[in-house]
Amino acid sequence: MILLRMRKTILKIAVIIFTMSLTGCTSLTRKNDLDIKYRRLPVREYRDKLQAGWLGQIVGVSWAAPTEFKWKDEIIPLEEMPLWGHEMINEAFNQDDLYVEMTFLRSLEEYGISASIRQAGIDFANTEYPLWCANETGRRNLRMGIAPPDCSHPAFSNNPHDIDYQIEADYSGLIAPGMPNVPIALGDTFGRLMNYSDGVYAGQFVGGMYSEAFFEDDIIKIIEAGLACIPEGCQYAEMVRDVVSWYKANPTDWKATWELCQEKYRRNPEYQKNSNGGIDVKINGAYILIGMLYGEKDIDQTIIISTRCGQDSDCNPSNAAGVLFTTMGTSNLPDRFKENLDQETKFSHTPYNFPKLLDVCEKLAREYVVQEGGRVETDSNGEEVFVIPVKTPTPSPLVFSWDPEPIANSLFTEKEMEKIKHLAMVNIQGDLNQRFPGWIIAFCGSDMQPGLRETYKGKNNVLLTHPLSKDMPCVLTRVVDIPNGKKTVLKTQVSHHNGGDWLLVIRVNGSIQKEVTIGKDTVDENGWLDVEFDLTPFAGNKNVKIDLENKANGWAWEAAYWSDIRIENL
């Protein structure tokens, strides 16, 4: 009997212990759930703010378009500022500020939110619209077979810090409410098609501001949210911190802050490295912030101030107004900024009219909410709500265009090249691969039909290149390791067209080492010149970048003919 009671007692104790353990586990699970913070955004409110964000871009670029690049390094006089009219809202359908970012949306729509950077590159290479600056360079490189991420690498681009992705990154935050890591990732995918370093960070910053604007209307906090999306040590982040600091020190005089920006980010050579002058992201990004801060959430003043800062004076107010409008929502916008918008016309070079654009963005936003660990719930009123986990942004690695990471030697495969419709210049890389393996070509112009020649001046299989323009040389690039203990020599044999001459420039790690005119006065009796350069002083160095430039000496018959390119270890 006693034994039985003992057994019952032991059993009770065991049950109690087991129950306590279960309770403890349940409590722990609940505690972990509580540790995850969420932000809730009714889908109806998301749509309202999404629409407003696009309207802000449209209004900003349409209003300021007449001023673009007419005032450089000077403030636009107030009397030269256009007046807003209701009819102006439909002047944005042909703006590259808008249709380029819709190319990225189309890639995401067609291939999913995990679309690869290589697929993004193919889609961008196949675009038909006119482009300039970094966009044009990146697309040209893609069409020549230079695949991402090399297509924007400073080895193949003189435009790493141009404004391009900054003005095209709005979409990345509009489809990622409260999800800052999404615009960071999208910058690494789409921003790297044309930009590098600060050029990419600028777009990630803009996307981060939009992402936060769905939940926050304090401009300083929105800027801080964007700042958290980029590396602390980049010059663009330094610029953001400077502008905010200068604003706080002098919150009533935007022109004083503008002058401080000019002094540091336009006149100081340290902040002009690898800059393309007035379209550098840092100075134009500063103008976005000046408009946002000194505009004090007033639509007109935000756009007017950002525009009057000058330079790329339609793009900057487009970004500024887009973020501000997002904080407000369409329902709170004055009618003059939303009525009369054409709902039927498609944006140039896109399949999207305005309603379709909003539909695609919402579809992608729903997918990103789930991907980021959130969900879509239905509340007690039967309305959908985005439940979005709060996550700390993880910026991309810090790189500098003047000290870049090694090139990836990334080329499109033959199958990938078959998907690119614009093959006018891509065959030149194939010809180069065949004749001089290991070299990559960039900025080759189409004049004189570049490519292999069966014979030229007694030599077989001669490669013809041509400068892109009078000021932009065609560049052959190779990255090599220079061994110790050996003499290493670069050897080339080159010729010219009988109607002209050209300048051969040899660079090592970006620095000019040798310049030789290739023309009738320098070649031998057979029309060729052997040019050598001793690489031995660079012995022991890895990833040495060698550039051979076919540079114009005028602008007549500037073709270069390459019979031999070798690097010999003697």
VOZALO-714092 format. One line per 8 residues: number of its first residue (from 1); their letters; for each residue z, y, x of C-alpha. Coordinates in pm, 1 decimal. Each point is the difference from the previous one (the first is absolute). Layout:
// residues N
NUM = a = Z Y X; ... .
END
This chain:
// residues 570
1 = millrmrk = 0.0 0.0 0.0; 100.6 232.7 279.4; -319.3 -91.7 182.8; -204.2 83.3 -306.8; 164.9 340.2 -32.0; -65.5 68.1 367.6; -365.1 -89.3 -48.1; -23.2 237.0 -299.0 .
9 = tilkiavi = 166.3 277.6 197.2; -235.8 -48.9 292.0; -295.4 2.2 -238.0; 116.4 327.8 -157.3; 40.0 157.6 341.8; -346.6 -116.8 97.7; -149.2 144.5 -317.9; 178.8 330.3 60.6 .
17 = iftmsltg = -123.0 16.9 358.5; -353.7 -90.5 -106.6; 8.8 263.1 -275.0; 130.1 262.0 244.1; -278.6 -83.2 240.4; -258.1 41.3 -274.1; 157.6 327.4 -106.2; -1.5 117.0 355.9 .
25 = ctsltrkn = -368.4 -85.4 37.1; -83.1 172.3 -326.4; 189.9 309.8 101.5; -176.1 7.0 336.4; -340.1 -31.8 -164.5; 73.0 283.1 -234.7; 128.6 211.5 285.7; -324.4 -55.4 190.8 .
33 = dldikyrr = -197.9 95.2 -309.1; 205.1 314.8 -28.4; -68.5 80.2 363.1; -368.6 44.8 -84.8; -55.9 346.1 -137.1; -279.0 60.0 -247.4; -170.1 304.8 -142.3; -137.5 -13.4 -351.2 .
41 = lpvreyrd = -318.2 177.5 -102.5; -132.5 -31.6 -355.5; -367.3 -95.1 18.5; -75.3 280.5 -245.0; 154.3 248.2 247.2; -189.3 -159.9 288.0; -329.1 54.8 -181.5; 92.0 361.3 -70.2 .
49 = klqagwlg = 78.9 71.6 363.9; -292.4 -205.5 131.0; -243.1 205.1 -204.1; 165.8 319.0 118.2; -31.2 -104.2 364.4; -375.9 -40.1 -32.4; -26.8 324.0 -194.3; 184.1 179.9 280.0 .
57 = qivgvswa = -251.3 -121.4 255.1; -288.5 100.6 -225.5; 139.4 346.5 -71.4; 92.6 68.1 361.9; -334.8 -90.1 151.3; -202.6 162.1 -280.0; 191.7 326.7 12.8; -15.6 37.8 377.1 .
65 = aptefkwk = -346.0 -145.9 69.3; -172.8 341.6 43.4; 230.3 78.3 295.0; -48.2 -316.1 207.6; -19.0 77.3 374.6; -93.5 363.5 -62.1; 327.6 118.1 151.9; 102.1 -171.1 322.2 .
73 = deiiplee = 327.1 87.5 169.6; 50.3 290.2 -234.5; 163.8 47.0 -337.0; -241.8 34.6 -290.2; 38.6 346.9 -156.2; 148.3 -16.6 -346.8; -298.5 182.9 -147.1; -227.0 -279.9 132.7 .
81 = mplwghem = 196.2 -268.0 -182.9; -206.4 -131.6 -295.1; 142.2 30.2 -350.1; 60.0 -319.7 -192.0; -215.8 -58.6 -304.7; 14.9 -286.7 -247.5; -359.9 -93.0 70.7; 70.2 -58.1 372.2 .
89 = ineafnqd = 178.8 -330.2 -62.9; -327.0 -194.3 -17.1; -118.7 114.5 342.0; 187.1 -275.7 183.2; -215.4 -299.5 -90.5; -205.6 37.6 318.8; 290.4 66.7 236.9; 56.1 -239.6 290.6 .
97 = dlyvemtf = 373.7 60.8 -37.9; -23.5 -218.1 -309.8; -288.8 -243.9 25.1; 99.9 -137.3 341.0; 346.6 -105.9 -115.6; -161.2 -158.2 -305.3; -194.3 -222.0 241.1; 335.2 -134.6 114.8 .
105 = lrsleeyg = 113.9 -50.9 -358.7; -319.7 -192.0 -67.4; 67.7 -235.1 292.8; 350.6 -64.8 -132.1; -130.4 -53.6 -351.1; -272.1 -241.1 110.4; 178.6 -196.3 272.7; 363.3 38.2 -103.0 .
113 = isasirqa = 292.7 189.1 144.8; -9.0 -225.6 306.7; -356.7 105.1 86.3; -48.8 -28.7 376.9; -79.8 285.8 231.0; -326.7 -171.9 92.1; -108.3 -14.3 -364.4; 103.5 364.6 -36.5 .
121 = gidfante = -219.1 76.7 300.4; -300.7 -176.5 -151.8; 44.5 189.1 -326.9; 30.7 332.5 181.4; -305.3 -76.1 215.2; -201.8 -56.5 -318.9; 80.4 336.8 -156.9; -292.1 231.3 -71.7 .
129 = yplwcane = 166.8 340.1 -12.6; -15.3 269.6 267.8; 288.1 6.7 246.0; 119.0 215.6 285.5; 239.3 -6.0 294.7; 225.0 -308.4 29.8; -144.9 -156.8 -315.1; -351.4 21.7 136.1 .
137 = tgrrnlrm = 98.2 -133.6 341.8; 196.3 -290.4 -143.6; -277.1 -99.3 -237.7; -263.5 25.2 270.6; 203.4 -227.0 225.8; 43.3 -250.0 -283.3; -373.0 -3.2 -64.5; -57.8 -71.4 368.4 .
145 = giappdcs = 221.9 -305.8 -26.3; 320.3 142.8 148.6; 258.1 -152.1 -233.0; 343.4 137.7 -86.7; 228.0 94.7 158.3; -231.1 93.6 287.8; -228.3 209.3 -220.9; 250.2 288.7 17.0 .
153 = hpafsnnp = 144.5 -67.5 343.3; -20.6 299.0 238.6; -221.4 -213.0 222.4; -270.0 30.2 -266.6; 97.7 315.3 -183.8; 49.0 360.9 96.0; 153.1 65.6 -342.7; 331.0 -190.4 -8.9 .
161 = hdidyqie = 202.6 291.3 -139.4; -249.8 144.9 -244.6; 116.6 81.4 -350.6; -196.5 -275.9 -170.3; 258.9 -259.4 -104.3; 253.2 271.8 -77.8; -226.9 131.5 -275.4; -80.2 -352.4 -124.4 .
169 = adysglia = 346.1 -157.2 -10.5; 119.6 136.8 -336.3; -98.6 -324.8 -175.4; 241.7 -199.5 218.9; 307.9 165.8 -148.6; -137.2 31.5 -352.2; -27.0 -379.4 -27.5; 340.7 -53.7 163.0 .
177 = pgmpnvpi = 270.9 190.2 -193.2; 325.6 -29.2 193.8; -152.6 -250.8 242.6; -43.3 183.1 333.6; -93.7 -309.0 198.0; -320.2 -33.4 -202.6; -161.0 326.9 120.3; 110.1 -92.0 351.7 .
185 = algdtfgr = -181.3 -333.1 -24.6; -303.9 157.4 -164.3; -19.5 252.0 282.6; -13.4 -286.7 248.1; -286.0 -151.2 -202.3; -212.6 292.8 -114.6; 120.5 281.9 225.6; -92.4 -198.5 310.4 .
193 = lmnysdgv = -363.2 -7.9 -109.0; -42.2 359.4 116.3; 325.9 131.0 152.6; 253.9 -87.8 268.1; 359.3 99.9 79.7; 83.2 335.3 -168.1; -317.5 -27.5 -205.5; 137.9 -313.6 -166.8 .
201 = yagqfvgg = 360.5 119.5 -12.8; -110.7 310.8 -188.8; -139.8 -211.4 -282.9; 308.2 -222.1 -6.8; 213.8 314.0 -25.0; -205.1 132.1 -292.3; 13.0 -338.0 -173.8; 376.4 -15.1 50.7 .
209 = myseaffe = 42.8 341.1 -165.6; -199.1 -109.2 -304.1; 201.0 -321.3 -24.2; 325.3 196.3 -15.4; -139.6 267.3 -235.5; 24.9 -245.0 -291.3; 379.6 18.2 28.4; 77.9 328.7 173.3 .
217 = ddiikiie = -98.6 363.9 -53.1; 193.6 157.2 287.6; -273.7 94.7 248.2; 218.6 -37.6 308.3; 108.2 -349.3 -106.5; -361.6 -95.9 -69.7; -100.8 119.1 346.9; 289.9 -193.1 153.7 .
225 = aglacipe = -116.9 -312.6 -184.1; -347.3 41.4 148.8; 150.3 59.6 342.9; 188.9 -329.6 -20.9; -337.2 -178.9 -23.8; -126.3 98.3 346.1; 125.7 -50.1 357.2; 267.1 251.3 95.3 .
233 = gcqyaemv = -154.3 64.0 341.5; -354.4 93.8 -105.7; -119.7 360.1 16.1; -72.5 3.8 -372.1; 365.1 -75.9 -75.6; 99.4 275.9 239.9; -224.1 239.2 -191.7; 159.1 -96.7 -331.9 .
241 = rdvvswyk = 350.2 56.6 137.1; -108.6 334.7 146.9; -148.8 133.0 -323.4; 305.5 -98.7 -204.3; 228.8 158.7 259.7; -204.4 321.1 12.1; -0.5 16.5 -378.9; 376.1 -37.7 -18.3 .
249 = anptdwka = 43.9 273.3 262.5; -235.3 234.6 -185.4; -56.3 -113.8 -359.7; -168.5 318.3 -123.3; -278.7 66.2 253.2; -260.1 -276.8 11.3; -220.1 203.0 232.6; 272.0 -7.2 267.1 .
257 = twelcqek = 9.3 -379.3 -17.0; -381.0 -7.1 8.2; 8.5 201.1 325.0; 253.5 -237.6 154.9; -228.6 -290.4 -91.9; -294.6 175.9 165.6; 194.3 66.4 316.0; 114.2 -359.1 46.7 .
265 = yrrnpeyq = -259.4 -217.8 -170.8; -317.8 196.0 68.5; 58.7 192.8 323.2; 218.5 -241.0 196.8; -222.7 -248.7 188.3; 275.2 -263.2 -17.5; -62.2 -24.3 -374.9; -377.2 13.0 25.5 .
273 = knsnggid = -45.0 -321.5 198.0; -287.4 -200.4 -150.7; -21.5 264.9 -270.2; -321.3 101.2 -170.0; 108.1 358.3 -39.6; 47.7 139.7 -347.5; -19.8 -332.4 -178.3; 292.7 -151.0 189.0 .
281 = vkingayi = 251.5 -163.0 -236.6; 303.7 178.1 140.5; -108.2 355.6 -75.4; -153.4 -87.5 -335.4; 301.7 -213.6 -87.7; 216.4 303.2 77.0; -201.3 200.6 -254.0; 67.1 -265.6 -265.2 .
289 = ligmlyge = 371.8 35.7 63.2; -3.9 380.8 9.9; -158.2 0.6 -344.6; 245.6 -255.8 -137.7; 309.4 172.2 141.6; -80.0 364.4 -53.5; -171.4 -67.9 -331.9; 346.0 -86.7 -137.6 .
297 = kdidqtii = -143.0 -245.2 -252.9; -224.8 265.6 -151.9; -348.7 -145.6 -41.9; -197.1 315.6 65.5; 202.4 107.5 301.4; -2.2 -348.2 153.0; -379.3 -15.9 -14.2; -56.7 362.6 98.1 .
305 = istrcgqd = 228.9 -9.8 303.8; -132.5 -334.4 124.1; -356.0 129.2 -40.7; 61.8 335.3 168.1; 125.6 -177.5 312.4; -370.8 -61.2 73.3; -185.5 -269.5 200.7; -78.5 -296.2 -231.5 .
313 = sdcnpsna = 119.3 215.8 -282.8; -107.4 -211.5 -297.4; 141.4 -331.5 121.1; 350.1 128.0 74.3; 71.0 147.7 -345.6; -140.2 -319.5 -151.2; 274.4 -201.8 173.2; 267.5 260.2 -77.4 .
321 = agvlfttm = -92.1 31.3 -366.6; -36.1 -375.6 -39.1; 359.7 -59.9 108.1; 133.3 291.5 -206.7; -188.0 -105.4 -313.7; 134.6 -354.3 41.3; 357.4 129.3 -13.5; -79.3 188.8 -320.2 .
329 = gtsnlpdr = -203.5 -249.9 -200.6; -303.6 80.9 -211.7; 205.0 79.2 -309.2; 164.4 289.9 184.8; -317.9 151.3 144.1; -147.5 319.6 -141.1; -309.8 -65.8 -208.8; -216.6 202.4 237.5 .
337 = fkenldqe = 40.0 -272.1 261.6; -80.5 -298.4 -215.4; -224.6 100.7 -286.8; -378.0 -17.2 29.9; 5.4 -290.3 246.5; -309.8 -212.6 -44.9; 121.2 -347.3 -97.6; -341.0 -167.1 11.1 .
345 = tkfshtpy = -164.2 101.2 328.1; 55.9 -234.9 292.1; 124.3 133.8 330.9; -284.2 9.7 250.8; -79.6 -334.3 164.8; 267.5 -183.7 -203.0; 11.1 -217.0 -315.5; 289.8 211.1 -133.3 .
353 = nfpklldv = 22.0 268.9 -261.4; 343.8 152.7 -48.6; 137.6 -251.5 -255.1; -131.5 -295.0 202.0; 156.4 147.0 315.0; 340.2 10.3 -169.2; -39.4 -355.5 -130.4; -75.1 -136.4 346.7 .
361 = ceklarey = 296.0 184.0 152.4; 239.6 -135.8 -262.4; -131.6 -353.3 50.0; 61.8 24.6 374.8; 341.9 159.3 -49.3; 108.3 -293.5 -216.6; -106.1 -240.7 273.3; 183.4 194.1 270.0 .
369 = vvqeggrv = 320.4 12.8 -205.8; 3.7 -378.1 -12.7; -101.1 -36.2 364.7; 286.0 225.6 106.0; 251.6 -215.4 -183.1; 20.3 197.8 -323.3; -100.0 -82.6 -353.2; -131.2 145.4 -323.4 .
377 = etdsngee = 257.5 -14.4 -280.1; -6.6 87.5 -366.2; 290.3 221.5 -109.1; 182.7 4.9 -331.8; -264.4 232.2 -143.4; -277.9 -240.1 84.8; -130.4 220.0 285.1; -98.1 -135.9 340.1 .
385 = vfvipvkt = 202.7 108.1 300.6; -71.3 -40.5 370.8; 312.8 -132.5 172.0; -55.1 85.2 365.3; 226.6 -112.0 287.2; 110.5 272.5 238.8; -118.1 -83.0 351.4; 29.2 184.7 327.5 .
393 = ptpsplvf = -342.6 97.8 136.2; -114.5 -178.7 314.5; -243.1 230.6 184.4; -296.6 -126.8 197.7; 45.9 -33.4 378.2; -15.6 321.7 200.5; -324.7 44.8 193.8; -161.4 300.8 163.0 .
401 = swdpepia = -371.5 67.8 10.0; 25.1 131.0 357.4; 173.7 -323.8 107.4; -135.0 -250.6 -250.5; 65.3 -368.1 -37.3; -268.3 -226.5 155.2; -311.3 -51.8 -207.0; -8.4 -323.6 -195.5 .
409 = nslfteke = -362.1 -76.6 94.6; -54.9 -43.6 -371.2; -357.4 -51.7 -113.8; -136.7 -107.5 -335.3; -131.2 -354.5 -12.2; -362.1 -73.9 -86.1; 104.8 -98.7 -352.1; 193.5 323.7 -40.9 .
417 = mekikhla = -293.9 200.3 129.1; -218.1 -161.3 -265.9; 221.0 170.9 -260.2; -64.0 346.0 145.4; -303.5 157.3 -162.6; -47.9 284.8 245.6; -138.3 -173.5 303.0; -185.8 290.9 152.5 .
425 = mvniqgdl = 223.9 6.4 302.8; 191.2 -323.4 -1.3; -262.0 -194.3 191.1; 60.3 209.5 309.5; 340.1 -168.1 50.0; -163.1 -338.7 -35.6; -258.7 98.2 258.7; 276.6 121.5 229.0 .
433 = nqrfpgwi = 190.1 -327.0 -44.8; -312.3 -189.2 95.5; -87.3 208.1 304.0; 338.7 119.0 130.3; 279.1 -212.3 -152.6; 345.4 154.9 -11.7; -118.6 357.0 -57.6; 38.9 183.3 -331.3 .
441 = iafcgsdm = -219.9 289.0 -109.8; 99.3 306.0 -201.9; -170.3 321.9 -112.3; -350.1 -127.2 57.8; -253.5 222.9 -170.2; -297.8 -140.0 -187.3; -263.1 209.5 180.7; -261.2 -192.8 200.3 .
449 = qpglrety = 99.1 -331.0 -166.4; 283.4 -125.8 224.1; 12.4 -366.6 92.5; -155.0 -247.9 241.3; -341.8 57.6 150.0; -186.9 -304.3 125.5; -118.8 196.8 304.0; 38.9 352.5 132.5 .
457 = kgknnvll = -124.8 131.7 334.1; -30.3 -346.9 144.1; 337.8 -130.2 -121.3; 59.8 -259.6 -271.4; 251.5 13.5 -285.9; 87.1 367.4 36.4; 253.1 153.2 -239.6; -84.2 342.5 -143.1 .
465 = thplskdm = 277.8 228.9 -127.2; -6.7 357.2 -127.0; 272.9 264.5 -42.6; 124.6 55.2 -351.8; -54.1 372.1 31.9; -45.6 274.0 254.6; 376.8 12.5 45.7; 100.6 -360.9 -72.2 .
473 = pcvltrvv = -104.4 -260.0 260.0; -65.9 -365.2 -66.6; 281.7 -197.3 165.1; 8.3 -352.3 143.8; 358.4 -118.6 42.6; 169.9 -294.2 164.2; 366.5 -71.9 68.6; 67.8 -207.7 314.0 .
481 = dipngkkt = 277.4 -101.9 235.8; -55.1 115.0 360.5; 131.6 -267.3 240.9; 194.8 63.9 316.3; -133.4 -108.1 336.7; -367.1 44.4 -85.4; -255.1 276.8 2.1; -111.2 63.3 -358.6 .
489 = vlktqvsh = -322.6 190.4 -64.4; -176.9 115.5 -314.8; -378.1 -27.2 42.9; -264.3 134.8 -234.0; -375.2 35.1 14.1; -135.4 266.8 -232.2; -314.2 192.1 -85.4; -124.2 276.7 -230.6 .
497 = hnggdwll = -286.2 88.4 -229.0; -282.8 173.2 176.8; 34.8 294.8 -234.8; 360.8 78.0 77.9; 320.3 -77.6 189.3; 364.6 -74.6 -80.0; 344.8 11.6 155.7; 184.3 -320.4 91.6 .
505 = virvngsi = 374.0 61.6 -18.3; 241.8 -266.3 125.6; 355.3 21.1 -132.0; 300.3 -212.9 86.5; 289.4 13.0 -243.9; -153.5 308.9 -151.3; -33.8 200.8 323.0; -342.4 92.2 138.4 .
513 = qkevtigk = -61.7 -174.0 332.8; -370.5 57.4 57.8; -293.1 190.2 -152.0; -362.7 -67.7 89.7; -317.2 148.2 -145.9; -254.2 -270.1 -76.4; -347.8 151.7 12.8; -324.1 24.4 192.7 .
521 = dtvdengw = 169.4 180.6 288.9; 268.5 -264.9 54.2; -161.7 -339.1 -66.2; -191.5 -201.6 258.9; -377.1 -47.1 14.5; 25.9 -275.6 -261.8; 186.2 223.8 -242.3; 348.6 -150.7 43.2 .
529 = ldvefdlt = 328.9 111.3 151.3; 282.2 -223.9 120.8; 336.2 159.5 -71.7; 319.1 -152.5 136.6; 366.1 91.5 -36.6; 289.4 -145.6 194.0; 275.7 -124.0 -231.0; 223.3 -122.8 282.9 .
537 = pfagnknv = 241.2 298.0 -24.5; 97.1 -142.1 -341.2; 85.8 -342.5 142.6; 301.2 -167.1 -157.1; -43.0 179.3 -332.3; -57.7 -182.8 -326.5; -198.9 118.7 -302.0; -198.1 255.1 199.4 .
545 = kidlenka = -244.0 168.5 -238.9; -342.5 76.1 144.2; -237.7 227.7 -190.5; -367.0 47.8 83.3; -132.6 304.8 -182.3; -363.9 64.1 -82.5; 39.4 377.0 -30.9; -269.4 249.7 -94.6 .
553 = ngwaweaa = -123.6 237.9 267.2; -183.2 210.9 -255.6; -146.7 -145.7 -314.7; -335.2 -156.4 85.3; -58.4 -369.0 69.3; 364.1 -62.7 87.6; -22.7 -380.2 -11.9; 172.2 -208.8 266.0 .
561 = ywsdirie = -157.0 -324.0 124.2; 242.2 -261.0 138.0; -138.7 -278.4 214.5; 330.8 -112.5 148.7; 373.4 51.8 -60.8; 239.0 -207.5 209.5; 357.1 0.7 125.8; 17.9 -192.8 329.6 .
569 = nl = 302.9 -121.1 190.5; -105.8 -17.8 363.8 .
END
